Amino acid sequence: GGSVNAALLSFTKAMAEIGVRDQVQVNTINPGPVRTDRLTRRLDTLARERGIDPPSALQTFVREENILKVGEPEDIAALVAFVLSPPGRYIHGSLIDADGGTTKSV
């Protein structure tokens, strides 16, 4: 994961340089675990493997991933809306981790 994030940040910075020239805002949002069908399937598998109910699987997942919580799609949408809004217009060339604490590196 760390090498992918480093590559993504480098790509974002390169695109941001072009964005300055073309007056296009460029940023990247790096979401962590978000409540999607994919995550639901992962939690269902965890529940089956451990013989626990789905709410317990979610608690186990959050604890084992050492995160605050699982995100909701609305959490990511709100961040995108902010970055694209007038108050977010000065954010440029950034990789924003919206992952509940999943990313442990600088």
Backbone atoms as SQL, in Angstrom:
CREATE TABLE atoms (id INTEGER PRIMARY KEY, chain TEXT, resi INTEGER, resn TEXT, atom TEXT, x REAL, y REAL, z REAL);
INSERT INTO atoms VALUES
  (1, 'A', 1, 'GLY', 'N', 0.798, -1.200, 0.000),
  (2, 'A', 1, 'GLY', 'CA', 0.000, 0.000, 0.000),
  (3, 'A', 1, 'GLY', 'C', 0.835, 1.256, 0.000),
  (4, 'A', 2, 'GLY', 'N', 1.932, 1.253, 0.759),
  (5, 'A', 2, 'GLY', 'CA', 2.746, 2.453, 0.863),
  (6, 'A', 2, 'GLY', 'C', 3.348, 2.866, -0.467),
  (7, 'A', 3, 'SER', 'N', 3.820, 1.898, -1.241),
  (8, 'A', 3, 'SER', 'CA', 4.427, 2.238, -2.526),
  (9, 'A', 3, 'SER', 'C', 3.375, 2.747, -3.508),
  (10, 'A', 4, 'VAL', 'N', 2.175, 2.204, -3.433),
  (11, 'A', 4, 'VAL', 'CA', 1.093, 2.679, -4.309),
  (12, 'A', 4, 'VAL', 'C', 0.730, 4.113, -3.939),
  (13, 'A', 5, 'ASN', 'N', 0.637, 4.395, -2.642),
  (14, 'A', 5, 'ASN', 'CA', 0.317, 5.759, -2.215),
  (15, 'A', 5, 'ASN', 'C', 1.410, 6.738, -2.627),
  (16, 'A', 6, 'ALA', 'N', 2.664, 6.322, -2.532),
  (17, 'A', 6, 'ALA', 'CA', 3.768, 7.188, -2.951),
  (18, 'A', 6, 'ALA', 'C', 3.681, 7.476, -4.452),
  (19, 'A', 7, 'ALA', 'N', 3.374, 6.463, -5.229),
  (20, 'A', 7, 'ALA', 'CA', 3.232, 6.652, -6.675),
  (21, 'A', 7, 'ALA', 'C', 2.044, 7.565, -6.984),
  (22, 'A', 8, 'LEU', 'N', 0.954, 7.375, -6.248),
  (23, 'A', 8, 'LEU', 'CA', -0.227, 8.206, -6.456),
  (24, 'A', 8, 'LEU', 'C', 0.069, 9.664, -6.115),
  (25, 'A', 9, 'LEU', 'N', 0.800, 9.892, -5.034),
  (26, 'A', 9, 'LEU', 'CA', 1.166, 11.255, -4.670),
  (27, 'A', 9, 'LEU', 'C', 2.063, 11.877, -5.739),
  (28, 'A', 10, 'SER', 'N', 3.031, 11.128, -6.228),
  (29, 'A', 10, 'SER', 'CA', 3.916, 11.636, -7.283),
  (30, 'A', 10, 'SER', 'C', 3.130, 11.972, -8.542),
  (31, 'A', 11, 'PHE', 'N', 2.207, 11.109, -8.904),
  (32, 'A', 11, 'PHE', 'CA', 1.373, 11.352, -10.082),
  (33, 'A', 11, 'PHE', 'C', 0.510, 12.599, -9.878),
  (34, 'A', 12, 'THR', 'N', -0.062, 12.738, -8.678),
  (35, 'A', 12, 'THR', 'CA', -0.880, 13.912, -8.373),
  (36, 'A', 12, 'THR', 'C', -0.068, 15.192, -8.502),
  (37, 'A', 13, 'LYS', 'N', 1.143, 15.181, -7.970),
  (38, 'A', 13, 'LYS', 'CA', 2.003, 16.364, -8.057),
  (39, 'A', 13, 'LYS', 'C', 2.340, 16.695, -9.513),
  (40, 'A', 14, 'ALA', 'N', 2.637, 15.681, -10.307),
  (41, 'A', 14, 'ALA', 'CA', 2.947, 15.911, -11.723),
  (42, 'A', 14, 'ALA', 'C', 1.743, 16.483, -12.464),
  (43, 'A', 15, 'MET', 'N', 0.563, 15.927, -12.202),
  (44, 'A', 15, 'MET', 'CA', -0.649, 16.424, -12.855),
  (45, 'A', 15, 'MET', 'C', -0.994, 17.827, -12.369),
  (46, 'A', 16, 'ALA', 'N', -0.714, 18.104, -11.082),
  (47, 'A', 16, 'ALA', 'CA', -0.988, 19.434, -10.532),
  (48, 'A', 16, 'ALA', 'C', -0.138, 20.490, -11.219),
  (49, 'A', 17, 'GLU', 'N', 1.093, 20.133, -11.556),
  (50, 'A', 17, 'GLU', 'CA', 1.963, 21.082, -12.265),
  (51, 'A', 17, 'GLU', 'C', 1.352, 21.441, -13.616),
  (52, 'A', 18, 'ILE', 'N', 0.836, 20.442, -14.304),
  (53, 'A', 18, 'ILE', 'CA', 0.159, 20.698, -15.587),
  (54, 'A', 18, 'ILE', 'C', -1.127, 21.482, -15.340),
  (55, 'A', 19, 'GLY', 'N', -1.812, 21.155, -14.225),
  (56, 'A', 19, 'GLY', 'CA', -3.047, 21.859, -13.890),
  (57, 'A', 19, 'GLY', 'C', -2.848, 23.344, -13.678),
  (58, 'A', 20, 'VAL', 'N', -1.723, 23.725, -13.082),
  (59, 'A', 20, 'VAL', 'CA', -1.433, 25.150, -12.893),
  (60, 'A', 20, 'VAL', 'C', -1.369, 25.832, -14.258),
  (61, 'A', 21, 'ARG', 'N', -0.672, 25.210, -15.161),
  (62, 'A', 21, 'ARG', 'CA', -0.533, 25.784, -16.508),
  (63, 'A', 21, 'ARG', 'C', -1.905, 25.944, -17.184),
  (64, 'A', 22, 'ASP', 'N', -2.759, 24.917, -16.987),
  (65, 'A', 22, 'ASP', 'CA', -4.070, 24.913, -17.652),
  (66, 'A', 22, 'ASP', 'C', -5.199, 25.460, -16.781),
  (67, 'A', 23, 'GLN', 'N', -4.848, 25.943, -15.571),
  (68, 'A', 23, 'GLN', 'CA', -5.844, 26.487, -14.641),
  (69, 'A', 23, 'GLN', 'C', -6.899, 25.447, -14.244),
  (70, 'A', 24, 'VAL', 'N', -6.427, 24.211, -13.980),
  (71, 'A', 24, 'VAL', 'CA', -7.296, 23.111, -13.556),
  (72, 'A', 24, 'VAL', 'C', -6.824, 22.632, -12.190),
  (73, 'A', 25, 'GLN', 'N', -7.737, 22.602, -11.250),
  (74, 'A', 25, 'GLN', 'CA', -7.426, 22.129, -9.901),
  (75, 'A', 25, 'GLN', 'C', -7.250, 20.608, -9.930),
  (76, 'A', 26, 'VAL', 'N', -6.147, 20.125, -9.346),
  (77, 'A', 26, 'VAL', 'CA', -5.850, 18.692, -9.338),
  (78, 'A', 26, 'VAL', 'C', -5.553, 18.246, -7.908),
  (79, 'A', 27, 'ASN', 'N', -6.306, 17.283, -7.440),
  (80, 'A', 27, 'ASN', 'CA', -6.103, 16.670, -6.129),
  (81, 'A', 27, 'ASN', 'C', -6.492, 15.208, -6.216),
  (82, 'A', 28, 'THR', 'N', -6.090, 14.442, -5.221),
  (83, 'A', 28, 'THR', 'CA', -6.463, 13.036, -5.142),
  (84, 'A', 28, 'THR', 'C', -7.011, 12.762, -3.753),
  (85, 'A', 29, 'ILE', 'N', -8.090, 12.005, -3.709),
  (86, 'A', 29, 'ILE', 'CA', -8.630, 11.554, -2.430),
  (87, 'A', 29, 'ILE', 'C', -8.375, 10.056, -2.345),
  (88, 'A', 30, 'ASN', 'N', -7.748, 9.659, -1.259),
  (89, 'A', 30, 'ASN', 'CA', -7.389, 8.270, -1.017),
  (90, 'A', 30, 'ASN', 'C', -8.322, 7.723, 0.070),
  (91, 'A', 31, 'PRO', 'N', -9.428, 7.093, -0.341),
  (92, 'A', 31, 'PRO', 'CA', -10.369, 6.605, 0.672),
  (93, 'A', 31, 'PRO', 'C', -9.898, 5.295, 1.289),
  (94, 'A', 32, 'GLY', 'N', -10.240, 5.115, 2.526),
  (95, 'A', 32, 'GLY', 'CA', -9.995, 3.847, 3.207),
  (96, 'A', 32, 'GLY', 'C', -11.234, 2.973, 3.108),
  (97, 'A', 33, 'PRO', 'N', -11.437, 2.118, 4.093),
  (98, 'A', 33, 'PRO', 'CA', -12.618, 1.253, 4.062),
  (99, 'A', 33, 'PRO', 'C', -13.905, 2.075, 4.110),
  (100, 'A', 34, 'VAL', 'N', -14.731, 1.904, 3.093),
  (101, 'A', 34, 'VAL', 'CA', -16.006, 2.609, 2.986),
  (102, 'A', 34, 'VAL', 'C', -17.097, 1.564, 2.833),
  (103, 'A', 35, 'ARG', 'N', -18.213, 1.814, 3.488),
  (104, 'A', 35, 'ARG', 'CA', -19.332, 0.858, 3.461),
  (105, 'A', 35, 'ARG', 'C', -19.904, 0.776, 2.045),
  (106, 'A', 36, 'THR', 'N', -19.405, -0.194, 1.312),
  (107, 'A', 36, 'THR', 'CA', -19.849, -0.481, -0.053),
  (108, 'A', 36, 'THR', 'C', -20.210, -1.958, -0.111),
  (109, 'A', 37, 'ASP', 'N', -20.721, -2.392, -1.250),
  (110, 'A', 37, 'ASP', 'CA', -21.025, -3.817, -1.410),
  (111, 'A', 37, 'ASP', 'C', -19.770, -4.663, -1.226),
  (112, 'A', 38, 'ARG', 'N', -18.653, -4.172, -1.713),
  (113, 'A', 38, 'ARG', 'CA', -17.391, -4.918, -1.584),
  (114, 'A', 38, 'ARG', 'C', -17.019, -5.112, -0.114),
  (115, 'A', 39, 'LEU', 'N', -17.124, -4.054, 0.681),
  (116, 'A', 39, 'LEU', 'CA', -16.799, -4.172, 2.103),
  (117, 'A', 39, 'LEU', 'C', -17.811, -5.059, 2.814),
  (118, 'A', 40, 'THR', 'N', -19.073, -4.948, 2.442),
  (119, 'A', 40, 'THR', 'CA', -20.104, -5.798, 3.050),
  (120, 'A', 40, 'THR', 'C', -19.792, -7.266, 2.804),
  (121, 'A', 41, 'ARG', 'N', -19.377, -7.600, 1.593),
  (122, 'A', 41, 'ARG', 'CA', -18.999, -8.995, 1.298),
  (123, 'A', 41, 'ARG', 'C', -17.800, -9.411, 2.140),
  (124, 'A', 42, 'ARG', 'N', -16.847, -8.529, 2.292),
  (125, 'A', 42, 'ARG', 'CA', -15.662, -8.833, 3.116),
  (126, 'A', 42, 'ARG', 'C', -16.057, -9.078, 4.569),
  (127, 'A', 43, 'LEU', 'N', -16.965, -8.258, 5.091),
  (128, 'A', 43, 'LEU', 'CA', -17.420, -8.434, 6.472),
  (129, 'A', 43, 'LEU', 'C', -18.248, -9.702, 6.629),
  (130, 'A', 44, 'ASP', 'N', -19.058, -10.036, 5.624),
  (131, 'A', 44, 'ASP', 'CA', -19.831, -11.288, 5.660),
  (132, 'A', 44, 'ASP', 'C', -18.893, -12.495, 5.709),
  (133, 'A', 45, 'THR', 'N', -17.826, -12.437, 4.923),
  (134, 'A', 45, 'THR', 'CA', -16.833, -13.516, 4.931),
  (135, 'A', 45, 'THR', 'C', -16.174, -13.619, 6.299),
  (136, 'A', 46, 'LEU', 'N', -15.791, -12.478, 6.867),
  (137, 'A', 46, 'LEU', 'CA', -15.188, -12.460, 8.199),
  (138, 'A', 46, 'LEU', 'C', -16.141, -13.052, 9.234),
  (139, 'A', 47, 'ALA', 'N', -17.414, -12.701, 9.150),
  (140, 'A', 47, 'ALA', 'CA', -18.410, -13.226, 10.094),
  (141, 'A', 47, 'ALA', 'C', -18.515, -14.748, 9.969),
  (142, 'A', 48, 'ARG', 'N', -18.573, -15.252, 8.742),
  (143, 'A', 48, 'ARG', 'CA', -18.654, -16.707, 8.532),
  (144, 'A', 48, 'ARG', 'C', -17.409, -17.408, 9.048),
  (145, 'A', 49, 'GLU', 'N', -16.237, -16.873, 8.707),
  (146, 'A', 49, 'GLU', 'CA', -14.983, -17.506, 9.113),
  (147, 'A', 49, 'GLU', 'C', -14.819, -17.557, 10.625),
  (148, 'A', 50, 'ARG', 'N', -15.313, -16.556, 11.306),
  (149, 'A', 50, 'ARG', 'CA', -15.120, -16.477, 12.759),
  (150, 'A', 50, 'ARG', 'C', -16.339, -16.918, 13.553),
  (151, 'A', 51, 'GLY', 'N', -17.429, -17.227, 12.847),
  (152, 'A', 51, 'GLY', 'CA', -18.634, -17.666, 13.529),
  (153, 'A', 51, 'GLY', 'C', -19.262, -16.569, 14.377),
  (154, 'A', 52, 'ILE', 'N', -19.265, -15.339, 13.838),
  (155, 'A', 52, 'ILE', 'CA', -19.836, -14.208, 14.564),
  (156, 'A', 52, 'ILE', 'C', -20.890, -13.530, 13.694),
  (157, 'A', 53, 'ASP', 'N', -21.681, -12.671, 14.305),
  (158, 'A', 53, 'ASP', 'CA', -22.706, -11.966, 13.539),
  (159, 'A', 53, 'ASP', 'C', -22.083, -10.759, 12.820),
  (160, 'A', 54, 'PRO', 'N', -22.779, -10.221, 11.807),
  (161, 'A', 54, 'PRO', 'CA', -22.223, -9.102, 11.033),
  (162, 'A', 54, 'PRO', 'C', -21.834, -7.877, 11.868),
  (163, 'A', 55, 'PRO', 'N', -22.648, -7.446, 12.852),
  (164, 'A', 55, 'PRO', 'CA', -22.195, -6.300, 13.650),
  (165, 'A', 55, 'PRO', 'C', -20.888, -6.585, 14.404),
  (166, 'A', 56, 'SER', 'N', -20.734, -7.801, 14.886),
  (167, 'A', 56, 'SER', 'CA', -19.481, -8.166, 15.556),
  (168, 'A', 56, 'SER', 'C', -18.325, -8.207, 14.564),
  (169, 'A', 57, 'ALA', 'N', -18.602, -8.640, 13.336),
  (170, 'A', 57, 'ALA', 'CA', -17.565, -8.655, 12.298),
  (171, 'A', 57, 'ALA', 'C', -17.092, -7.237, 12.013),
  (172, 'A', 58, 'LEU', 'N', -18.013, -6.293, 11.976),
  (173, 'A', 58, 'LEU', 'CA', -17.645, -4.901, 11.750),
  (174, 'A', 58, 'LEU', 'C', -16.768, -4.392, 12.892),
  (175, 'A', 59, 'GLN', 'N', -17.145, -4.671, 14.117),
  (176, 'A', 59, 'GLN', 'CA', -16.345, -4.255, 15.277),
  (177, 'A', 59, 'GLN', 'C', -14.950, -4.878, 15.228),
  (178, 'A', 60, 'THR', 'N', -14.889, -6.155, 14.873),
  (179, 'A', 60, 'THR', 'CA', -13.614, -6.855, 14.762),
  (180, 'A', 60, 'THR', 'C', -12.747, -6.223, 13.679),
  (181, 'A', 61, 'PHE', 'N', -13.358, -5.939, 12.541),
  (182, 'A', 61, 'PHE', 'CA', -12.635, -5.326, 11.423),
  (183, 'A', 61, 'PHE', 'C', -12.036, -3.983, 11.837),
  (184, 'A', 62, 'VAL', 'N', -12.842, -3.138, 12.457),
  (185, 'A', 62, 'VAL', 'CA', -12.375, -1.812, 12.879),
  (186, 'A', 62, 'VAL', 'C', -11.232, -1.948, 13.884),
  (187, 'A', 63, 'ARG', 'N', -11.380, -2.848, 14.834),
  (188, 'A', 63, 'ARG', 'CA', -10.336, -3.052, 15.844),
  (189, 'A', 63, 'ARG', 'C', -9.054, -3.581, 15.205),
  (190, 'A', 64, 'GLU', 'N', -9.156, -4.596, 14.354),
  (191, 'A', 64, 'GLU', 'CA', -7.978, -5.208, 13.753),
  (192, 'A', 64, 'GLU', 'C', -7.297, -4.289, 12.726),
  (193, 'A', 65, 'GLU', 'N', -8.062, -3.446, 12.075),
  (194, 'A', 65, 'GLU', 'CA', -7.474, -2.491, 11.125),
  (195, 'A', 65, 'GLU', 'C', -6.930, -1.262, 11.844),
  (196, 'A', 66, 'ASN', 'N', -7.255, -1.150, 13.138),
  (197, 'A', 66, 'ASN', 'CA', -6.801, -0.029, 13.964),
  (198, 'A', 66, 'ASN', 'C', -7.225, 1.310, 13.353),
  (199, 'A', 67, 'ILE', 'N', -8.527, 1.399, 13.074),
  (200, 'A', 67, 'ILE', 'CA', -9.101, 2.609, 12.509),
  (201, 'A', 67, 'ILE', 'C', -10.206, 3.117, 13.422),
  (202, 'A', 68, 'LEU', 'N', -10.639, 4.346, 13.181),
  (203, 'A', 68, 'LEU', 'CA', -11.708, 4.928, 13.983),
  (204, 'A', 68, 'LEU', 'C', -13.059, 4.314, 13.671),
  (205, 'A', 69, 'LYS', 'N', -13.327, 4.167, 12.385),
  (206, 'A', 69, 'LYS', 'CA', -14.616, 3.647, 11.933),
  (207, 'A', 69, 'LYS', 'C', -14.530, 3.340, 10.454),
  (208, 'A', 70, 'VAL', 'N', -15.534, 2.671, 9.962),
  (209, 'A', 70, 'VAL', 'CA', -15.688, 2.460, 8.528),
  (210, 'A', 70, 'VAL', 'C', -16.412, 3.682, 7.986),
  (211, 'A', 71, 'GLY', 'N', -15.930, 4.201, 6.877),
  (212, 'A', 71, 'GLY', 'CA', -16.547, 5.377, 6.286),
  (213, 'A', 71, 'GLY', 'C', -17.834, 5.049, 5.554),
  (214, 'A', 72, 'GLU', 'N', -18.589, 6.080, 5.336),
  (215, 'A', 72, 'GLU', 'CA', -19.817, 5.986, 4.533),
  (216, 'A', 72, 'GLU', 'C', -19.540, 6.667, 3.197),
  (217, 'A', 73, 'PRO', 'N', -20.218, 6.257, 2.138),
  (218, 'A', 73, 'PRO', 'CA', -20.015, 6.931, 0.849),
  (219, 'A', 73, 'PRO', 'C', -20.213, 8.450, 0.959),
  (220, 'A', 74, 'GLU', 'N', -21.126, 8.863, 1.810),
  (221, 'A', 74, 'GLU', 'CA', -21.389, 10.285, 1.995),
  (222, 'A', 74, 'GLU', 'C', -20.175, 11.033, 2.570),
  (223, 'A', 75, 'ASP', 'N', -19.353, 10.324, 3.366),
  (224, 'A', 75, 'ASP', 'CA', -18.144, 10.955, 3.911),
  (225, 'A', 75, 'ASP', 'C', -17.201, 11.379, 2.780),
  (226, 'A', 76, 'ILE', 'N', -17.034, 10.497, 1.817),
  (227, 'A', 76, 'ILE', 'CA', -16.138, 10.795, 0.690),
  (228, 'A', 76, 'ILE', 'C', -16.774, 11.850, -0.214),
  (229, 'A', 77, 'ALA', 'N', -18.079, 11.736, -0.442),
  (230, 'A', 77, 'ALA', 'CA', -18.777, 12.716, -1.283),
  (231, 'A', 77, 'ALA', 'C', -18.684, 14.112, -0.680),
  (232, 'A', 78, 'ALA', 'N', -18.807, 14.218, 0.643),
  (233, 'A', 78, 'ALA', 'CA', -18.725, 15.529, 1.301),
  (234, 'A', 78, 'ALA', 'C', -17.331, 16.131, 1.137),
  (235, 'A', 79, 'LEU', 'N', -16.305, 15.290, 1.215),
  (236, 'A', 79, 'LEU', 'CA', -14.946, 15.780, 1.029),
  (237, 'A', 79, 'LEU', 'C', -14.742, 16.268, -0.409),
  (238, 'A', 80, 'VAL', 'N', -15.220, 15.501, -1.365),
  (239, 'A', 80, 'VAL', 'CA', -15.118, 15.913, -2.772),
  (240, 'A', 80, 'VAL', 'C', -15.842, 17.246, -2.969),
  (241, 'A', 81, 'ALA', 'N', -17.040, 17.362, -2.411),
  (242, 'A', 81, 'ALA', 'CA', -17.808, 18.604, -2.552),
  (243, 'A', 81, 'ALA', 'C', -17.048, 19.783, -1.953),
  (244, 'A', 82, 'PHE', 'N', -16.409, 19.565, -0.794),
  (245, 'A', 82, 'PHE', 'CA', -15.651, 20.651, -0.180),
  (246, 'A', 82, 'PHE', 'C', -14.469, 21.065, -1.058),
  (247, 'A', 83, 'VAL', 'N', -13.701, 20.085, -1.516),
  (248, 'A', 83, 'VAL', 'CA', -12.508, 20.408, -2.316),
  (249, 'A', 83, 'VAL', 'C', -12.904, 21.167, -3.581),
  (250, 'A', 84, 'LEU', 'N', -14.064, 20.859, -4.130),
  (251, 'A', 84, 'LEU', 'CA', -14.509, 21.520, -5.360),
  (252, 'A', 84, 'LEU', 'C', -15.257, 22.823, -5.110),
  (253, 'A', 85, 'SER', 'N', -15.565, 23.124, -3.853),
  (254, 'A', 85, 'SER', 'CA', -16.307, 24.333, -3.516),
  (255, 'A', 85, 'SER', 'C', -15.369, 25.534, -3.406),
  (256, 'A', 86, 'PRO', 'N', -15.916, 26.750, -3.373),
  (257, 'A', 86, 'PRO', 'CA', -15.060, 27.934, -3.217),
  (258, 'A', 86, 'PRO', 'C', -14.116, 27.872, -2.006),
  (259, 'A', 87, 'PRO', 'N', -14.543, 27.392, -0.824),
  (260, 'A', 87, 'PRO', 'CA', -13.568, 27.323, 0.281),
  (261, 'A', 87, 'PRO', 'C', -12.413, 26.341, 0.023),
  (262, 'A', 88, 'GLY', 'N', -12.589, 25.388, -0.887),
  (263, 'A', 88, 'GLY', 'CA', -11.538, 24.425, -1.193),
  (264, 'A', 88, 'GLY', 'C', -10.689, 24.792, -2.384),
  (265, 'A', 89, 'ARG', 'N', -10.894, 25.976, -2.927),
  (266, 'A', 89, 'ARG', 'CA', -10.217, 26.338, -4.188),
  (267, 'A', 89, 'ARG', 'C', -8.705, 26.482, -4.064),
  (268, 'A', 90, 'TYR', 'N', -8.200, 26.637, -2.836),
  (269, 'A', 90, 'TYR', 'CA', -6.750, 26.806, -2.656),
  (270, 'A', 90, 'TYR', 'C', -6.044, 25.465, -2.475),
  (271, 'A', 91, 'ILE', 'N', -6.798, 24.411, -2.357),
  (272, 'A', 91, 'ILE', 'CA', -6.204, 23.076, -2.235),
  (273, 'A', 91, 'ILE', 'C', -5.841, 22.614, -3.640),
  (274, 'A', 92, 'HIS', 'N', -4.554, 22.386, -3.838),
  (275, 'A', 92, 'HIS', 'CA', -4.091, 22.001, -5.172),
  (276, 'A', 92, 'HIS', 'C', -2.851, 21.125, -5.028),
  (277, 'A', 93, 'GLY', 'N', -2.843, 20.016, -5.752),
  (278, 'A', 93, 'GLY', 'CA', -1.690, 19.120, -5.736),
  (279, 'A', 93, 'GLY', 'C', -1.614, 18.271, -4.481),
  (280, 'A', 94, 'SER', 'N', -2.754, 18.066, -3.829),
  (281, 'A', 94, 'SER', 'CA', -2.767, 17.326, -2.561),
  (282, 'A', 94, 'SER', 'C', -3.332, 15.924, -2.724),
  (283, 'A', 95, 'LEU', 'N', -2.770, 15.015, -1.956),
  (284, 'A', 95, 'LEU', 'CA', -3.345, 13.687, -1.794),
  (285, 'A', 95, 'LEU', 'C', -3.952, 13.692, -0.395),
  (286, 'A', 96, 'ILE', 'N', -5.262, 13.568, -0.326),
  (287, 'A', 96, 'ILE', 'CA', -5.975, 13.648, 0.941),
  (288, 'A', 96, 'ILE', 'C', -6.393, 12.247, 1.354),
  (289, 'A', 97, 'ASP', 'N', -5.874, 11.788, 2.498),
  (290, 'A', 97, 'ASP', 'CA', -6.277, 10.495, 3.045),
  (291, 'A', 97, 'ASP', 'C', -7.584, 10.677, 3.808),
  (292, 'A', 98, 'ALA', 'N', -8.616, 10.014, 3.355),
  (293, 'A', 98, 'ALA', 'CA', -9.916, 10.018, 4.036),
  (294, 'A', 98, 'ALA', 'C', -10.183, 8.556, 4.379),
  (295, 'A', 99, 'ASP', 'N', -9.492, 8.091, 5.414),
  (296, 'A', 99, 'ASP', 'CA', -9.452, 6.650, 5.623),
  (297, 'A', 99, 'ASP', 'C', -9.619, 6.216, 7.080),
  (298, 'A', 100, 'GLY', 'N', -10.082, 7.107, 7.923),
  (299, 'A', 100, 'GLY', 'CA', -10.308, 6.724, 9.317),
  (300, 'A', 100, 'GLY', 'C', -9.068, 6.335, 10.073),
  (301, 'A', 101, 'GLY', 'N', -7.908, 6.677, 9.550),
  (302, 'A', 101, 'GLY', 'CA', -6.657, 6.357, 10.229),
  (303, 'A', 101, 'GLY', 'C', -5.921, 5.159, 9.666),
  (304, 'A', 102, 'THR', 'N', -6.377, 4.637, 8.520),
  (305, 'A', 102, 'THR', 'CA', -5.727, 3.473, 7.917),
  (306, 'A', 102, 'THR', 'C', -4.270, 3.768, 7.551),
  (307, 'A', 103, 'THR', 'N', -4.033, 4.929, 6.943),
  (308, 'A', 103, 'THR', 'CA', -2.683, 5.289, 6.534),
  (309, 'A', 103, 'THR', 'C', -1.859, 5.659, 7.764),
  (310, 'A', 104, 'LYS', 'N', -0.782, 4.937, 7.980),
  (311, 'A', 104, 'LYS', 'CA', 0.050, 5.137, 9.165),
  (312, 'A', 104, 'LYS', 'C', 1.373, 5.815, 8.842),
  (313, 'A', 105, 'SER', 'N', 1.545, 6.266, 7.609),
  (314, 'A', 105, 'SER', 'CA', 2.791, 6.896, 7.211),
  (315, 'A', 105, 'SER', 'C', 2.584, 8.379, 6.972),
  (316, 'A', 106, 'VAL', 'N', 3.687, 9.075, 6.828),
  (317, 'A', 106, 'VAL', 'CA', 3.639, 10.525, 6.582),
  (318, 'A', 106, 'VAL', 'C', 3.544, 10.759, 5.100);
